[in-house]
Amino acid sequence: MDKTQAKMSYCWVILIGILFALFPIGLPSFPMQKQSPTLIAQAKTKSQKKGKAVTGWTKQDIVDLAVSPDDKYISYAVITGESSGTIYRKKANGTGKAVPITQNVFPNCPTYSPDSSYLVYTNYNDNGYLYRKNANDSSDGSAINNISSLDPSYSPDGEHLIYLAYVNGEDVLYKKDSGNKSRGEQIASPEAFYPKYTPDGRYIIYVNTEDGWKLYRKDANDNSDGGAINSLESRFPSISPDGKNIAYENNGNIYIKKFNDKSNGKRILKSSKKNSFYRPRYSANGRKLFYVVNNGSGSKEKYRIYFLKL
């Protein structure tokens, strides 16, 4: 090989080395390859969506859930037939079996009393009245009002319940004493869904279906409607125990927003063709967010409860 050929060979080696550096191919050194930012983000999102399962998969529709204020249990209502259902209780850490704690009701919207002793829920088998039962036995309890009702929520001191009542063809926000069987009084304009007391008892958060299903905040001690605090269609709001954040569902996605601003917040669980996410519920210590996963559709539809560490 003469000097000219040697120089050309050397140049080709350098050129090939540069090309390999710019466009790595050939050797399958997979652990060393870098993922694109998009793939990394997708991997993180997939991991986040999974969370930790608390229950097994079921074809019975999980219509709502509640977390006990002592953080020991979750209670959730399922539909078992055309006009039947039950409330199950399970340890919040996911261990042990789910135990049915009602017998002859068609329940929805379970909520715990502040001391975790009682559950209040809607019984569709008795005109949709609110029922109160012992949270730790299998009795159905008894009615505590005489009007079709949804979405009960205890005040932090346990003295009052707010709920959605069906009155004269309209859904109206009512407030009643928790210890008697009265209907109570109307405290906001019609179409106030999913009401929740703030942890300090000063405000009520609800969804105003007459204003695009936006989240609203009102004073708990007057009859004003308050005002919108986001712009997305919202359902199932849950307030963090420190009162700083609100989790809610929008079209199968879960968002968390700041309590004191009017933003929509950050989407933390994104729906897909396979999964949708519903009914977020904070744990009492605020470190977990429980939620229902709806997987599939039609005859293949199934449900499961997960929690996400925050």
N, C-alpha and C positions, 0 to 999 in steps of 0.2 A: 504494500500500500504506500503510494507516494504522499508527499506532504499535503498536496491539495485534497486528496481523498480523505486523509486523516482529519483535516480541518472540517470538511463537510460532515464526516461522521460525528465529530464532536458537536457541531452545531445541531445536528439532528437529535442527539442525545439531550442537549440542553432544551430544545424546543419541545420534545416529548415530555421531559420533566415538568416544564411549565404547564403543558396541557393537562397532565395528570394532577397537578396542584390545583388548577382552576376547575377541572371537571373530573373529580375522582370516580373512576369506574374500575371494573375488573374484580379485584380481591374483595371478598364478602366480609369486610370488617364491620359488621353491623353495630357492635357496641360503641364504635367510635364515630358512627355517622350522626350528624346533628339533625334533630327534628326541626321542621319549620315552626315559627311561632304559632301558626294556625293549628297545626297538629298538636302542639303542646297544650294550647287552650282547650281543644276538643277533648284531650285526654283528661284534663283537670275537670272539665264540665261533666264528663261521663262518670268520673269517680265521685263527684259531688252529688250527682243525681241519685246514685245508688243508696247513699246513706247507710243506715243499719236497720235491718228488718226487725220489727217488734212482733208482728203476727205472720202467720202463713198466708198463702194465697187463698182466696175464697171467691166463688161466683156469686155469693150473697152481697148485695150492694151495701157498702159501709156508708151510711148516710150522714153520720157525724161522730165526733169523738170529743172527750174531755180528759184533761190531765188533773189528777188530784192535787190540791194545794200542798200536800206533804210530799209530792213527787214520787210516791210509792206505786201508784197504779194509773192506768188509763182505763176509761170506760167508753165503749163505743156501741152505737146502735146499728143493727143490720136488718135488712128486709129479708124475711124467710119465706114469704108467700104473698099472695095477692092482697091480703089484708092482715098480715101477721109479721111479727118481728120479735127481736129480743135485744136486750142490752148485755154485752159481755164485759167482763172485767179481767184485766191481765196486768201482771207486773210491768212497770214502765221500762225496766231494763230488758224486757223481751224473754225472760226465763219463765219456765212453768207453762201451764196450760191456760187457755182462755176459759173462763167460767161464766155460764149464763146466770144473770142475777135478776131477771124478770121471768114471769111465767105466762101470763095471759094478756099481754098488751101488744100494741102496734106502736113502738116508740120512735121518737126522733128528738134531736136537740138536747142530749143530756148535758147537765152542768152541775158542778160540785158546789156545795156550800163552802164558805171560807175555812171551816174547820175540818173539811173532808168527811164529815159524818153523814151527809145527805146528798142525794142526787135529785134534781128536779128535771123533768122531761115532759115532752108532749106525748099524750096517749091518743092516737087516732081512733082507737077502738071505743073511746068515750068522748066523742064529739070534739076531739082535739084539745081537751082540757089539760091544764098543767097538773102533773102528779108529783108528789114528793115521796121518796122512799129512803129507807136506810141504805147507805152505800155499801154496807158490808154483809147484807143477807140477800136472799132470793125472793123476798116479798115484792109485790107490785106497788105497794104504797097506796095512797088515796089522793083524790082531787083536791086542789087548793085554790081553784077558781071555777068559774062557770061560763067560760067563753072560749071559743076556738083560739088557740095560742101557738106561738112559735118562738124560738130563740130566747129562752129565759137567761138572765144574767144576774147574779147576786151582787149587791153592793159590798165593798170591802169589809164593812162591819157586820154583814149578814142580816141587817135589819130590813132591807128592801129587795125586791125583784123588779127588774124591768123586762118587758117582753113585747112581742108583736101580737096584737089582738085583731081579730077579724070582726069589725063593727060596721053594720049597715052597708055592707058591700065594699068596705075599705080596710086596708091593713094599717093599723094605728099603733103608735108607741105608747104603752101603758106602764105605770109604776104602781106597785102595790106593797103592802107590808108582807114580809115573808112568812110571818107566823100566823096569819089568818086566812080565811077562804074568800076574801073579798076580791072583787074585780080590780079595784084601784081606780086611778084617774089617768086621763090622757095627758101626755106631756110634750107632744110634738105633732106637727102636721102629719097627714096620712103618708103611707108608703115609706116608712122608716124601718129598714130591715137590718138584721144581725146586730142588735144593740149590744154594747159592751161598756161596763164601767171602767174608768181608769183606776189604777191601783190606789191612788189617793182619794178616790171618790168624788173628785171635783168636776169631772167631765164625763160625757157619754159619747162614744164613737158609734156611728151607725152608717148604713148605706142608704142614700136617698135615691129611690128608684124613679122619682119624678125629675131628677136632674142628672140623667145619664149614668145612674148607678155609681155616682162618686161617693167617696168617703166624706162624711160630715163630722164635725165636732161641735157639741153643744154643752152649755152649762148644765150640770146635773140637777140644779136646784131651781130652775125656772122652766117655762114652757116655750122658750124660743127654739127655733130650728137650728141655730148656729150657722156655720158656713162650710163650704167645700175645702178640703185639705189635700186633694189630688185631682187629677183629670182623667184617670183611667176608669173603665168599668170594673167595679170591685165587688168581691164577695168574701165572706168568712173572715172578717178582721180579727186579729188577736194582738193584744197589747203586751209588750214585754213587762216583766215584773218591776223594772225600775222606771217604767213609764216613758222611756225615751224613744222607743221604736214601735212600729205597727207592721205586722206581717199580714198579707192579704193575698187572695187569689184573683187572677185576671186571665180568663180564657185558658185555664189549665196550667198557667205559669204562677209561680210564687214570687212575690216581691216583698222586700222590707224597706220601709221608709221612716224618716225621722218624724217623731210626733209633732214637733213644733214648726215644721215647714209645710209648704204646699207642693212639694215635688212628688213625683211618682215613686221615687226611691230606686233601688237596685234589684234587678231580677236575679234571684239566687237559684231557682229551679226552672229550667226551660222545657216546655212540652215538646213532644215529637210525635211522629205518626204512631209510635208504639205506646208511649206513656203520657199521661196527664197527671197533674198534681193538684190536690184540693185540700181544703179544711186545715190550714196551718194552725197549730196550737203550741204556744210557748210552754216549756216546763216551768215549774215554780221558781227554780233558781236561775232561769234565763239562759242556761247553757245549751239547751237543746230546743229544736223545733220539730214537733211531731207533725205528720201530714199523711194523707191518703194518696196512694198511687192507683190510678185507673189504667189497667193494661189491656189492650186489645179492644174489640168492639163486637156488637151483636152477641151471638151465642158464645163467642170466645172471650167475652169481657170478664175481667176478674179484678179483684181489689186486694190491697195489702197496706198495712200501716208501717211507716218507717219513721226514724228520727234522724235529724242532721245536727251534728255538733256545730255550735256557733262560736 
